[in-house]
Amino acid sequence: HAQTSNFPGNFLSWKKTMEDRKKTKKLQTLTFVCAGETAYNRHMQSSSANSSSGKDPRIRDPPLTKQGKQQAANIARYFEETGCEHGRVVCSPLSNALEAALLGFPDEAGRFEMWPELREVMSSCAHIGTPATDLRKRLGLKAAARDTKAMECLKNLPQVWWTVSPDSKATTPSSDMIEEFEDNPNAFAKACEEGLVARVLAILRRLDSMKETHVTLVAHCRLIGALTGALGIQTEKCYEHGKDNNRGGGSKGKRGGHRRGVVRRPGRWLRQGAVETISDIDIQAALQRSPEELSIEEPDLSRTLHTSASYHSSRMQLR
């Protein structure tokens, strides 16, 4: 009893209030699935390895490669090995995410939701989407029952749901848009950047409105980074010899005479085919911040390091 004499008289009451608030607070468990490899990814990685120009291969909304499909098919293994629940599945309408969702969650095809806000941050022709009518036709040509069920998730998808430059002249669903993007990629990038905060907030509101406590989001690297950054989730990265070694943990010190340190970067940045589950996420806490406090700056939200949320994580890189 003597040990509590230094605390304010209302401390125990305050502690009880905080415990009760924690019990009533809605905490969600989110699983992030980064869609697997596409022909665009393979081309760019090959160009980088061969020290070539890395020029955009002009592939609009590319589907998964054979490796990407294998990564998607292995999603079930992640949930088996980790014991995590996938809950409700929500998906980006870009073809690689849609394919990953259909292959990874075949039993959920009739229930998962299509959220245009989950599309990737636009940086290439690969992020120009496919019109909703064409997506429906593409699924309709397949015989699998799960694809027929998946038609339901496309019912309310707008024809043009991807990012389009405000002064674009090619806004009809049938427009190719590739030439226009290449003529002025900065206009598309600016439109995407200006709408990113609103997009992330829309995702947070939709998550907060859901009854489910477990939700799986099938999306893309940069979008997942922006969303998790807004949630206050950080990644520890180890730097050594002036290079990013992409490792968690560690501390400042010397190794071989070189300085080594750790910085915290807002957001989780998943590679193609990676899956990570993060629990104890307080969506409402993120929504209580003003858009200015979120300070979302694609791709790394670099100017504001939010206090790391209290969460637990389970992660796997699928092959």
C-alpha positions as CSV (number, residue, x, y, z in Angstrom):
1,H,0.0,0.0,0.0
2,A,2.9,2.4,0.8
3,Q,4.0,2.0,-2.8
4,T,0.8,3.6,-4.1
5,S,1.0,6.7,-1.9
6,N,2.9,8.7,-4.5
7,F,0.2,8.3,-7.1
8,P,-2.7,10.7,-7.5
9,G,-5.8,9.7,-5.6
10,N,-7.7,9.0,-8.8
11,F,-5.0,6.8,-10.3
12,L,-6.9,3.5,-9.7
13,S,-10.0,5.0,-11.1
14,W,-8.1,6.2,-14.2
15,K,-6.5,2.8,-14.6
16,K,-9.9,1.0,-14.5
17,T,-11.3,3.5,-17.0
18,M,-8.4,2.8,-19.4
19,E,-8.8,-1.0,-19.0
20,D,-12.6,-0.8,-19.7
21,R,-11.9,1.4,-22.7
22,K,-9.4,-1.2,-24.0
23,K,-12.0,-3.9,-23.6
24,T,-14.6,-2.0,-25.6
25,K,-12.2,-0.7,-28.2
26,K,-12.6,-2.4,-31.6
27,L,-9.3,-3.9,-32.6
28,Q,-8.9,-5.6,-35.9
29,T,-6.5,-8.2,-37.3
30,L,-5.5,-7.4,-40.9
31,T,-3.7,-9.7,-43.3
32,F,-1.9,-8.0,-46.2
33,V,-1.3,-10.0,-49.3
34,C,1.0,-8.4,-51.9
35,A,-0.1,-9.7,-55.4
36,G,2.5,-11.9,-57.0
37,E,4.8,-11.5,-60.0
38,T,3.5,-10.2,-63.4
39,A,5.1,-10.0,-66.8
40,Y,5.7,-6.3,-66.1
41,N,7.6,-7.2,-62.9
42,R,9.6,-9.9,-64.6
43,H,10.6,-7.5,-67.5
44,M,11.7,-4.8,-65.1
45,Q,13.7,-7.2,-62.9
46,S,15.4,-8.6,-66.0
47,S,16.2,-5.1,-67.2
48,S,17.7,-4.2,-63.9
49,A,19.8,-7.4,-63.8
50,N,21.1,-6.8,-67.3
51,S,21.8,-3.1,-66.5
52,S,19.5,-2.1,-69.4
53,S,17.3,1.0,-69.5
54,G,14.4,-0.5,-67.5
55,K,12.0,1.0,-70.0
56,D,8.3,0.5,-69.3
57,P,7.3,-2.6,-71.4
58,R,3.9,-1.0,-72.1
59,I,1.8,-3.8,-70.6
60,R,-1.5,-2.6,-69.4
61,D,-2.9,-4.3,-66.2
62,P,-0.8,-7.5,-66.6
63,P,-1.9,-10.8,-65.3
64,L,0.1,-13.1,-63.1
65,T,3.0,-15.1,-64.5
66,K,3.4,-18.8,-63.8
67,Q,5.4,-17.9,-60.7
68,G,2.9,-15.4,-59.6
69,K,0.1,-18.0,-59.9
70,Q,2.2,-20.4,-57.8
71,Q,2.7,-17.7,-55.2
72,A,-1.1,-17.1,-55.1
73,A,-1.9,-20.8,-54.8
74,N,0.5,-21.0,-51.8
75,I,-1.5,-18.4,-49.8
76,A,-3.5,-21.1,-48.1
77,R,-0.3,-22.6,-46.8
78,Y,0.5,-19.4,-45.0
79,F,-2.8,-19.5,-43.0
80,E,-2.3,-23.2,-42.3
81,E,1.3,-22.7,-40.9
82,T,0.6,-19.5,-39.0
83,G,-2.9,-20.4,-37.7
84,C,-4.2,-17.0,-38.7
85,E,-7.8,-16.5,-39.8
86,H,-8.3,-14.8,-43.1
87,G,-11.8,-13.6,-42.3
88,R,-13.4,-11.4,-45.0
89,V,-11.4,-11.0,-48.2
90,V,-11.2,-7.6,-50.0
91,C,-9.3,-7.1,-53.2
92,S,-7.9,-4.6,-55.6
93,P,-9.5,-4.7,-59.1
94,L,-6.1,-4.9,-60.9
95,S,-5.8,-8.2,-62.6
96,N,-2.9,-9.6,-60.6
97,A,-4.7,-9.0,-57.3
98,L,-7.9,-10.4,-58.7
99,E,-6.2,-13.5,-59.9
100,A,-4.3,-13.9,-56.6
101,A,-7.6,-13.6,-54.6
102,L,-9.3,-16.2,-56.8
103,L,-6.4,-18.7,-56.6
104,G,-5.6,-18.0,-52.9
105,F,-9.2,-18.1,-51.6
106,P,-11.2,-20.2,-54.0
107,D,-13.9,-20.9,-51.4
108,E,-14.4,-17.1,-50.8
109,A,-14.8,-16.1,-54.4
110,G,-18.6,-15.4,-54.0
111,R,-18.0,-13.4,-50.8
112,F,-15.0,-11.2,-51.3
113,E,-15.4,-7.5,-52.1
114,M,-13.7,-5.4,-54.8
115,W,-12.4,-2.1,-53.5
116,P,-11.0,0.3,-56.2
117,E,-9.2,2.2,-53.5
118,L,-6.9,-0.7,-53.1
119,R,-5.4,-0.2,-56.6
120,E,-1.6,0.4,-56.8
121,V,-0.1,3.8,-56.6
122,M,0.3,4.7,-60.3
123,S,3.8,4.7,-61.7
124,S,3.6,2.8,-65.0
125,C,1.3,1.5,-67.7
126,A,0.8,-1.6,-65.7
127,H,-1.4,0.4,-63.3
128,I,-3.9,1.4,-66.0
129,G,-6.8,-0.8,-65.1
130,T,-9.2,-2.9,-67.1
131,P,-12.8,-1.6,-67.5
132,A,-15.4,-3.4,-65.4
133,T,-17.2,-4.8,-68.5
134,D,-14.0,-6.4,-69.8
135,L,-13.3,-7.9,-66.3
136,R,-16.7,-9.4,-66.3
137,K,-16.2,-10.9,-69.8
138,R,-12.8,-12.2,-68.8
139,L,-14.3,-14.0,-65.8
140,G,-17.3,-15.2,-67.8
141,L,-15.1,-17.0,-70.3
142,K,-13.7,-19.2,-67.5
143,A,-15.5,-22.4,-66.6
144,A,-14.5,-22.6,-62.9
145,A,-17.5,-22.2,-60.6
146,R,-15.5,-19.9,-58.3
147,D,-15.0,-17.4,-61.2
148,T,-18.8,-17.4,-61.8
149,K,-19.4,-16.6,-58.2
150,A,-16.7,-13.9,-58.4
151,M,-18.8,-12.0,-60.9
152,E,-20.9,-10.8,-57.9
153,C,-17.9,-8.8,-56.6
154,L,-17.7,-6.9,-59.9
155,K,-21.3,-6.0,-60.0
156,N,-20.9,-2.5,-58.5
157,L,-17.4,-1.7,-59.9
158,P,-17.4,1.5,-61.9
159,Q,-16.3,1.3,-65.6
160,V,-13.3,3.5,-65.1
161,W,-12.0,2.9,-61.5
162,W,-8.3,3.6,-61.9
163,T,-6.4,6.9,-61.6
164,V,-6.9,9.2,-64.6
165,S,-5.3,12.6,-65.2
166,P,-7.9,15.4,-64.7
167,D,-7.2,16.7,-68.2
168,S,-7.2,13.3,-69.8
169,K,-8.9,13.0,-73.2
170,A,-9.0,9.2,-73.1
171,T,-11.5,8.6,-70.3
172,T,-13.8,6.2,-72.1
173,P,-13.5,2.6,-70.9
174,S,-12.3,1.4,-74.4
175,S,-9.5,4.0,-74.5
176,D,-6.0,2.5,-74.4
177,M,-4.5,5.4,-72.4
178,I,-1.0,4.0,-72.7
179,E,0.2,6.6,-75.2
180,E,-1.4,9.4,-73.2
181,F,0.3,8.1,-70.0
182,E,3.7,8.0,-71.8
183,D,3.2,11.5,-73.2
184,N,2.6,12.9,-69.7
185,P,3.3,10.4,-66.9
186,N,3.7,13.3,-64.4
187,A,0.1,14.3,-64.8
188,F,-1.1,10.8,-63.8
189,A,1.4,10.6,-61.0
190,K,0.3,14.0,-59.7
191,A,-3.4,12.9,-59.8
192,C,-2.5,9.8,-57.9
193,E,-0.5,11.6,-55.3
194,E,-3.2,14.2,-54.7
195,G,-5.8,11.5,-54.2
196,L,-3.8,9.1,-52.1
197,V,-4.7,10.5,-48.7
198,A,-8.4,10.5,-49.6
199,R,-8.0,6.9,-50.9
200,V,-6.3,5.7,-47.7
201,L,-8.9,7.4,-45.5
202,A,-11.7,5.7,-47.6
203,I,-10.1,2.3,-47.0
204,L,-9.8,3.0,-43.2
205,R,-13.5,4.1,-43.0
206,R,-14.6,0.9,-44.9
207,L,-12.5,-1.2,-42.6
208,D,-13.9,0.5,-39.5
209,S,-17.5,0.0,-40.7
210,M,-17.0,-3.8,-41.1
211,K,-18.3,-6.2,-38.4
212,E,-15.5,-8.6,-39.0
213,T,-12.5,-8.4,-36.8
214,H,-10.3,-10.4,-39.3
215,V,-9.9,-8.9,-42.8
216,T,-7.5,-9.9,-45.6
217,L,-6.6,-7.2,-48.1
218,V,-5.2,-8.4,-51.5
219,A,-3.4,-5.4,-52.9
220,H,0.0,-4.0,-53.9
221,C,3.4,-3.0,-52.5
222,R,3.2,0.8,-52.5
223,L,-0.5,0.9,-51.5
224,I,0.1,-1.4,-48.6
225,G,3.0,0.7,-47.5
226,A,0.9,3.9,-47.6
227,L,-2.0,2.2,-45.7
228,T,0.1,0.6,-43.0
229,G,2.0,3.9,-42.6
230,A,-1.2,5.7,-42.0
231,L,-2.0,3.1,-39.3
232,G,1.2,4.0,-37.5
233,I,2.9,0.8,-38.3
234,Q,6.6,0.9,-38.9
235,T,9.4,-1.2,-40.3
236,E,12.9,-1.3,-38.7
237,K,15.6,-1.2,-41.3
238,C,19.3,-1.8,-40.8
239,Y,21.8,0.4,-42.6
240,E,25.4,-0.5,-43.1
241,H,28.2,0.8,-45.3
242,G,25.6,3.4,-46.5
243,K,23.4,0.7,-47.9
244,D,19.9,-0.5,-46.9
245,N,20.2,-4.2,-45.8
246,N,16.5,-4.5,-45.3
247,R,16.8,-6.2,-42.0
248,G,14.9,-5.6,-38.8
249,G,16.6,-5.2,-35.4
250,G,20.2,-4.3,-34.7
251,S,21.7,-1.3,-33.0
252,K,24.3,1.4,-33.6
253,G,27.8,0.1,-33.5
254,K,30.8,-0.8,-35.6
255,R,31.3,-3.8,-37.8
256,G,34.5,-4.0,-39.7
257,G,35.2,-0.4,-39.0
258,H,31.9,0.8,-40.5
259,R,29.0,2.5,-38.8
260,R,25.8,0.5,-38.5
261,G,22.4,1.7,-37.4
262,V,18.7,1.2,-37.5
263,V,16.0,3.6,-38.7
264,R,12.2,3.2,-38.5
265,R,10.4,3.7,-41.7
266,P,6.6,4.2,-41.7
267,G,4.7,1.4,-43.3
268,R,5.2,-2.2,-44.2
269,W,6.7,-2.7,-47.7
270,L,5.9,-6.2,-48.9
271,R,7.6,-7.9,-51.9
272,Q,5.6,-9.7,-54.6
273,G,3.9,-12.7,-53.2
274,A,4.5,-11.8,-49.5
275,V,1.8,-12.1,-46.8
276,E,1.8,-10.5,-43.4
277,T,-0.8,-10.6,-40.6
278,I,-0.8,-7.7,-38.1
279,S,-3.1,-7.9,-35.1
280,D,-4.4,-5.4,-32.5
281,I,-4.9,-2.6,-35.0
282,D,-6.9,0.4,-33.8
283,I,-8.5,1.8,-37.0
284,Q,-10.4,4.5,-35.1
285,A,-7.1,5.9,-33.7
286,A,-5.9,6.5,-37.3
287,L,-9.2,8.0,-38.3
288,Q,-9.0,10.5,-35.4
289,R,-5.9,12.0,-37.0
290,S,-6.4,14.8,-39.4
291,P,-5.4,14.2,-43.1
292,E,-2.4,16.6,-42.4
293,E,-1.3,14.5,-39.5
294,L,-1.2,11.4,-41.7
295,S,1.4,13.0,-43.9
296,I,1.1,10.4,-46.6
297,E,3.9,10.9,-49.1
298,E,4.2,8.2,-51.7
299,P,6.1,6.0,-51.7
300,D,7.6,6.1,-48.2
301,L,5.6,8.6,-46.1
302,S,9.0,9.9,-45.1
303,R,8.3,13.1,-43.2
304,T,6.2,12.0,-40.3
305,L,7.2,9.0,-38.1
306,H,4.1,8.1,-36.1
307,T,4.4,6.4,-32.8
308,S,4.5,2.7,-33.6
309,A,1.1,1.0,-32.9
310,S,0.9,-1.9,-30.4
311,Y,0.6,-4.8,-32.8
312,H,1.8,-8.3,-33.4
313,S,3.0,-9.6,-36.8
314,S,3.3,-12.9,-38.6
315,R,5.0,-12.7,-42.1
316,M,5.9,-15.1,-44.9
317,Q,7.4,-14.7,-48.3
318,L,5.7,-17.2,-50.7
319,R,7.6,-18.9,-53.5
